[in-house]
Amino acid sequence: MEKKMLLFLLIIFLIFVSYGYAKTDEPLSLKEMVVTASRYKESKKELATNVTIITEDEIKASTAKDLGELLAEMGIGHIHMYPGALTSVGIRGFRTETHGNDLMGHVLILLDGRRAGTGNVAKILTKNIERIEIIRGPGAVQYGSAGMGGVINVITKKGKGKPHFFAEGTLGSFDYDDFTLGADGKIKNFDFSLAYFKATRDDYDTAEGERYYNTDYKKQNYSINLGYEFFPNNRIGVIYTKYDADKIGSPGYLTQNDLDDYKNSSLSSADVIYTGGIPSLDLFWKVRYFEGDDIDEWHDPVASNPDFWDDGIPSKRKTEHKGAQAQISLDKDLFFVNVGSDWVYYKVETTWAPHQTYYKDPAFFMLAKLRLLNKKLIISGGARYDKYKVEVGKGEGKDKEKNHICPSIGMSYLLTDNIKIRANYAHAYRMPSAKELAADYVVWGTRYKGNHDLDPERSWTAEGGIDLYFDFAEASLTYFYTHFKDKIESQSSGGVSTWVNKGEAKIDGVEFNFSLDVGKLLELDYKIKPYGNIVYLFSREDEEEDKDLKYVDKFDASWGIFVAKEDSFCANLNFSYTGNQWIEDWEKGWPPPVIKRGGFMVADFSISTKILKTKFGKLTLKGEVKNLFDRNYSYVKGYPMPGRTFFIGLRYDY
């Protein structure tokens, strides 16, 4: 199936090339602006990297209830999803840390351009989101540690236009219900966008009809984005987000389900941002201060692990983070320069050792580009200097301080107004975590002992690609090669487990995506848009052990068709395929055997139609089906996902 799908999508790409030379419509997509790649708005035609954009319309048409489900639908990469609102995401063989620790991940999650403070993408809901920008490949030059496989930037909606209000409610299988209130708009110089979302669900059934107990949840989310333009092109804004969930079911494997465990979980943050500029001088700047916390509290009432948890006392991790950003950009006709500094401070408190740790990272960066040959050739590059420090406790003598420099260089060239080729080379790194440096605790009879001599993990990635943009369609093909060294891995001997820099790895593959608006091509009133996205790895090799890397999918894909007519009707049928991977089968005990998990496909369908429109507003009826064909599947072995699930809802807009 994988080879057939790859061949099919490559044929589509060649059709786009040949048809594009015969029909040269205005390349509207080339003008689309993105902000993640250079931390400043820029046209897609100038990008040397592969950037995926998930638009607001795509988010609305999705059946996803949080960012993790959305990225799984889109086939972005490997998804590690548990019941109980815990999801990590992978890009190009790297991923966020399984249990959500921002500092231990290899894919970086951003909220409005700064570190989100978590790697658990299930904590980020999709209400009040304008768009999501995804850098596939290193983002360390722009954002620092952990941006090895990619960067996912979730951008909050800003109010604009006439004030608008909406209310929405949904009912679904397994006693699911949700409720959303929101408003956005602009009144003179004041803009606002806000949303409140609350959802509950009971225990669910698997596709095989077995009730999976202790998978219920109750969660809510607030999102507020306020701004005031006190002078032309000068805006001060405040962004506040909060995710809160109490007593989320935290089950064990279905075959060994623990009915008593539960988790309390939250993520909150506040930003104050000043953006300004003097357009006549092509000079722009941004200053930001932010702070927040990420809290997880695991309750195990029966004390199944008395060496680690005392009976009735929860295990807890609280990560406080704060930081500041400052940058100034000069965007002239023939060149662009963006220079600035970041400062990030983390305080991590846990009920296990080390109990309290601190992470400090002042950094400086410069990003630049030259526009040559009548702006057809864009040469881009950048460098970042970080001086991070990990402090363990107070006066324990286990601190770690390190300087790190990351460079990047890229090129994009417009062969025609519709076809662009590009190449990029970049470094990335991940610093050792406090646990890996100084842990000292016992779990299930094994002592976990840190290694103070660890070096940061490092990688370099080279990639090249071609992008096609037409009024009715677009497609992109990218080849990438990543070399990963000083990999931090656990190593056990004599009942003691520690961490070491061990060996190297290489990952290479292709990424391909396309979309075709048949409705626009045939000049129809409807948008009829088939689309597809694929990631195929030629190699995922652990060179030290001469084996495939664990938890890295060979093949991921999503495809489907989107149909819409202005604001009166839309429908989306989406298929997502997750490929095979080598995994550790913890369900079998310790030490876990390594087995090959097979691939699976899931289909989701959504439809909405306007049923009433008056001067008092518009009423829309929505329906959704997740896991349309009732497939039995799991992203993590032993934790099956829900069977076929139905939703129906109403939305009121005024």
N, C-alpha and C positions, 0 to 999 in steps of 0.2 A: 504493500500500500504506500509506503514512504517514497519509494523510487517512482511509482506512477504519479503520485501527487507532485513530486519535484519536477518531473518531466512536463506535466500538464501546465504548471505555473510558468515554467520557462518558455513554453510555446506561446502562452498568453503574452509574455513580455516581448517576444520577437514580433508578434502581431502588432503590438503597440508601436514598436519601432518603425515597422514598415508603413503602418497607417499614418503615423505621425508625420512622416515626410510628405505624404500626399495631402494632409490636412493640417494647416498651421494656424489654428485658432490662437487667440490671445491666451498666454499661459497664466491664468489667474492664480494658480496655486503657488507659482514662483514668487508672487508678491506677498504671500502670507507671512506674517511677522511672528517670530519666536523670540523668547528671552532667555532660555535656559543655557544654550550653548556658550554664549559670551557674557552672560549676566546683563545684557542690554538688548533692547529690541533690534532685530536684524531680519533681513529677508531670507527666506529659505534658499534662494539661489546662491547665497554667499556661504552656506554651510559646507564644511569639509567632512562632517560626521553624519551618521545615519540617525536622524531624529524622527520619532513617531509622535504624532499629535492625535489625541483623542478629544474630539470636539464636544461641545455642550449638547448638540443634537444626538450624537452617538451615545452619550451618557444617559440622556432621557429615554432613548429607544432600548437601552439595555435592561435586562431583568435583574441586574446586579444590585445588591443592597449595601455593599461596601466596596472599597477600592480593591480588596483582594479578589472578590468575585468578578469585578470588572476586568482586571488584568488577566484572570483565568479565561474569561470569555474571549478576550482579544488575542489570546495566544502569544502573549509577550514573551513567555519563557516558562521555566520550571516553577510550579506552584506547590507549596508544602502547606496544605490546609487541614486543620483539625476542627472537630466540633468545639464549640465554646469560644468563638471569636478569636482565633489564633491562626494567622496566615503569614508565611514568608514568601517572597517572590524572587525568582532568579532570572538573570539576563546573561547570555553568553557564557554559561557554565558557572557563574558566581551568583550568590543570593544574599538576601538579608538574613540575619541570624535567626535560627529556628524559633527561639523564644522571645524575639522582639528586642534584644539588646542592640541599640543603635551603634555602639562602639565596637561590636564584634562582627558586624556584617561586611559584605563585599559589594552590596548594591545600596546606594544612598537614597533615602526618601527625603524630599524637601516639601515644605509648606511655604508657598509664596517666595521661593528662592532662598530659604535658609533651612538648616537641618531640622527635621521634624522632631527629633529626640526619641524616635522609636523606629524599629524595623518591622513591627507588626502592622501590616497594611489593613487588617480587619478593623483596626481602631479608627480608620479614616473613612468616613462616610461620604457619599457622593452628592449630597444636597448642597446647594449654594456653591457649586464648582463651575467655573467658567470653561476650563480646559485642563488637560493633563499633557505635559510635554515630557518625552522620554528620550534621553541620550542613550543610545546603544553603544557601549564602549566606555573607556575611561573618562571620568569627570573630575579627577583629582586636581587638575590644574585650576579649575574653577572653584571646587568646593572642599578639597582636602581628603582626609582619611576616609576609607571605605568605598569611595567611588571607583571601584575597579571594573566591575562588569557593566555598570550603567548608573544613571541618575534618573529618578522619577520625580518630577516637579508638579505638585498639585496646586493649581492656581485658583484662588478664591475669586468669585464674581465681584465686579465693581458695579455700582449702580449707574445707570445712564438712561436718558430719555424720560418719558412720562412715568410717574410713580405707578407701580404695578403691585398687586397683592394676589396671593394664591393660597388655597387650602386644599389638601389632598388626603384621602384616607384609603386604606387597602385592607382587605380581608383575604385569608388564604388557608391552605392546608395546614394541619397540625396546630390549629388555633392561632395561626399567625394573624397579627393585626399591626398596622402602623398608622401614624398620623403625622402630617407635615403642615407647618404654617410658614409662610415666607413673604417677603416684600423687598422690592428694590426700585431704584429710580434716582432721579436727580432733581433737586429744587434749587434753582439759581446756582450758587457755588457749592452747595452741599450735596454729596452723593451718599447713598446708603444701599446696602444689600445684607439681608439677614434671613436666617432660616432656623427653625426648630424641628427636630425629627425625633420620634419615639416609636420603638418597635418591640414587640414581644412575640415569642413562639414557644410552644410546648415541645416535649420530646417528639422526635420524628421516627418514621418508618423507613427502613432501607428498601431498595427495589425488590428484595426478596421477601418483603412483607414482615420483617422482624422489627419489633419496636426497639429502638436504640435509646435506652433510658439515660437520664441525666445529660441530655443535649439541649435543654431549654435555655432561653436567655431573655433578658429584659435590658434594653439599652436605649440611651438617648444621646442626642448630639445637638450642640448649639454652634452657630457660625454667624459672626457679625463682622462686616467690613464697612467702616465709616470713613469719609474723607471730606476735607474742605479745601478748596482752591482759593487761597487768600491773595494770590497774585497770579497773573497768567503764567501757566506752565509750572506753578509751584503749589504743591499739594502736601498737606500733612494728613496722615491716615492712621487709623487704629484698626487692628484686626484681632479678634478674639475667637478662639475655637475651644470647644470642650466636648470630650467623649466620656460617657460615664455608664458603667454596667455593674450591677450588683448581683451576686449569687448566680453567675453564669455557670451552667452545668459544665463540669470538667471530667468527662468520663475517661475510663481506661479503654483498652481494646474492647471491641464488642464481645469477644470471647472471654474476657476477664473484666467485665464492666464493674467499676466501683461506683455505687449509687450515692455515696455520701460526699464525695469530693465536690468542691465548688470554688469559684474564683471571683474576686472583686477586682475590677480593672478600670483604669481611667487614663486619659491623656488630655492635658489642657495647656494652652499657651496664649500669650498676649504679645502683640507687636506694636511699636510706634514707629512710623516710617515717614520720612520727609524726602520727597522727590522734587527736584527743581531743575531749572535750566534756563539758558539764554539762547533760544533758537537762532537768532541772528548771528551768533558766534559759534553755532554748532556745538555748544558746551552744555553738558547735562550731568547731574549728580544725584546720589542717593545716600541717605544715612538711616540706619535702622538700629533699634535696640529691641531685644526680645527676651522673654523668659517663660519657663513652663515646667511641667513635670509629667513623668510617665510612671504610673504605679500599677503593680500587679501583686495581688495577695492571694496565695493558694491555701485553702483550708482542707485539712485531711483529718476529719474527726476521729477516725478509727486508728490513727497513728500507725499506718502500715509500714512506716520506716522510722522506728523509734530512735535510731542513731542520728537522724537528721532533724526530725521534727518531734518536739515534745507533744504529748497527747493534748489535743485541743488548742495548741498554739500555732497560728498560721506561719507559713513561710512567706517572706515579703521582700520585694525589691522596689525601691523608690529611686528614680533617677531625676534629679533636678538639673535643668540645663538653662543657661542664659548666654547671651552673646551680643555682639555688636558688629555691624558691617558699615563700611564707608567706601565709596567709590566715586570717581569722577571720569567722565567719558568725553572725548573729543572726536566727533564724527564728521570729518571733512569729506569733500568729494572724492579724493584719491586715497585717503587713508583713515583708519579708525584706531584709537587707542583707549583702553580702559584700564585704569590703575586703581588699586585700592587695598584695603586691609580687612581682615576678619579677626575676631577674637571670640573664642568659645570656651565656656567653663562648664564642666559637668561635676556633680556630686552624686555618687552612687552609694546608697545605704542598703545593706542586705542583712538577713538574719543568719547568713552563713559567713564564713571567713573568706577573704578579708571583709570585715563588717562595714567599713567606711573607706571609700576611695575617691580620689579627685583627679580630674583630667583637665589640663589647661593647654590651650593651643592658640598663641598669637601667630598670624600669618600675613604675608604680603603677596600680592599677585599682580601680573601685568598681562593683558591680552591685547593683541594688535592684529591689523590686517592691512594689506596693500591692494588697491584696485588698479589693475594694469590692463593694457590692450583694450582701451575703451570699455573698461569695467567687465570684460569677459573673463579675465583671469584674476582670481582672488587668492592671494597668499596670506595665510593666517598662522599665528603662532602665539605661544604664551609660556609663562613660567610661574611657579608658585614656590614660596619658601615658608615652611612650617617649622616651628620650634615647640614641639609638644612635650608635655611632662605628665607622667602618671605618678601620683602620690598615693601611697598605701598607708592608711592609718596616720598616726602622728608619732614621729620619732622612732619608727621601726627600721629605718635604714634600708628600705626596699624601693625607694623611688627610682624612676627611670626617666631620663631626659635624652632627647634625640633631635637633631636637626634633619630636615628632609627637603630635597628640592625635586620638583616634578616639572619636566618640560613637555611641550607638544608643538607640532608643526603640521600644517595642512594646506591643501590646495583644492580649489574648485575651478572648473573651466566650462563656460557655456559654448558647446559645439554649435548650437543653434539657439534660438529664443526658447525652444522647448526641451532641449536635451542638455543635461549637465553631467560631466564626469568629475569625480572627486577622489582624493586620497588623504589619509591622515595617519599620523604616528604620535603616540602619547604614552606617558608613564603614569603609573598609579601605585598606591600603597595602602596598607592597613597596619596601623600601629598595634602592638600587643595590648591586650586588655589587662586590667588589674588582676582578674582571676587567673589568667595565664601566667602572670608575673609572680603572684604572691598568694595564691589560694592555699588553704590548709584546713581541710574538713573531711569528714568521713560520710559516705553514703553507701548503704547496703554492703558494709564491710570493706569497701575500697577507700583508701586514703587518697585525696586529690591534693597534690603538692605543686605549687607554682615554680616557675623557672625564671629567675631574675635576669639570665643572660640572653633572653630571646631578642632577636632582631625583628624589625617590621617586615611583614610580607610585602613583596614587590612584584610588579608586572610591567610589561610593555606590550602594546598592541599596535599592529599595522593593519590598515584596512583600505580598500578601494571600492568604488561603486559607480553606478550610473543611475541618474534620475530622469524620468520623463514626465512632463507636465503639459496637459492640454486642457482646453476648456471643458471637455466632457470626461476626461480620464487622467489618471496618473499611475505611475509604477516606479518601483525602485528595486535595484539588485545590488547587494553588498557582499563582498568577501572579506573576512577578517581572520587574523592569526594573532593569538595571544600566548606569550611565554610568561609563566608564573613561577617564581622562585622564592626560596626561604619560607616555604609553606609551613604554617604552624599546625602541627598535628598532635593528638594525644598519644602517649606511649606508656604502656603498663608493664610492670614487672614486680613480682613478689608482693602483690596486694597494694602497690602504690602506682598511681597514675599521674603523669606529669605532661608537660607540653614541650615540644622541641621544634626547631626549624629543621624540616626534613624534606629534602628532595625538591624536585621541580615538576612542573606539569605543562602541557601544551594543549591548546584548544583552538581548532580552526573550523570554519564553516561558512555557510551562506545565509543571508536574510533576504527575503523577497516579499514584496507586498504590491497589491494593485487594487484599484477601484475604477469602475466604469459606469458612468451615468447614461444608461441606455435611453432614458426619457429625454435628456437634453440632446443626445445624438440624433434621435428620431423626431425631435421637436414636439414632444408630447407634453400634456399638461401635468403628468405625473413624473416624479423622480423615481426611476427604477435602477437601483444601484447594486449590482453584484460586486463583491469584494473578497479579498483573500490575503492571508498573511502566513508566512512560513519561516521557520528557523530549522536548518538542517546542519548537524555537526559531522564533519568528515572524521575528526579525531577529538577525543576527550581523554587524553592519556596521562596517567600518573607515571612519570618517567622513572621515579625511584623504584616503584614496584612493577613497572611494565604491565600495568592493568588499566582498564577504563576507570575514570574518576567515578566515585559514588555520588548518587543524588544529582546526576546531570543527565537530562533527557537527550536522547539522540535526535529526536524529531518532535517539533511542536508546530501546530498549524491551527488557524481559524479561518473560516470562510462562511459566506452567507449571502443574503440578499436583503436590501433595505428598500422599501416602497413608501412614498409619501406624496401628499398633495397639499402644498402650502401648510396652513395650520389646522386643516380639517381632518386629516387622516394620516396615520403612519403605521407601518408594520415592519418587523424585523425577524428574520429566521436566521439563527446563528449556530454554526457547528464548531466545536473546538476539539482538537485531538491532542492528547498528551502521550508522548512516546515512551519507549521502554527505558529503564535505567537500572543500574546496579544499586542495591540498597542493603542496609544492615537490618536483619529481621529480628528486632528486639522482642517481638512476640514469642520468640523461641527461647528467650532467656539470655544469660551472660556466660561467655562472650557470644555476641550475636553472630550467626552465620551470615555471609554475604550471598544474596540471591538476586536473580534478575526478575524485576517486576515488569509485566507486560504493559502495553499501551491500551488506551481506551478513548472513546469518543463520546461527547455529550452534546445534545442539541437543546437550545432554548428558543422560545418564541414569544414575541410581545406584539400587541396591537392596541391602538387607541384611535378613537373617532369622536369628533365633535357631535354632541347630540342636541345642544341648545345654545343659541347665541342671541342675547338681547342687549339693550343699552345698560343693563345692570351686570353684564359679564358673560362669560362663556363657561359651559359645562362640558367636560370631556369624560368619556367612559374608557377605562383601560382594562385590558386582560393580559395575563402572562401565564406561561407554562414553562417551568424549569425542569430539566431532564425529561424532555418531551417523549423519548422512547423508553423511559423507565429502565435505564441501564444501571447495573450494579457496579459502582466504581468507587475508588478512594484515591485521594492524592497521597495519603500516608497509609501504608499497609496496616490493616486491622481497624481502621477508622472509616468505615463506609459513609458516603454522603447520602443525603435524602433521596428517596425514590421520586417518582413523578410528583410535582408540586404545582398547585393551581393558585392563582391570585386574581382578584377582581377589585377594581377601585374606581373612585370618582375624583376628579380634579376640578376645582372652581378657580377661574382667573378673572380678575377685575382690573 
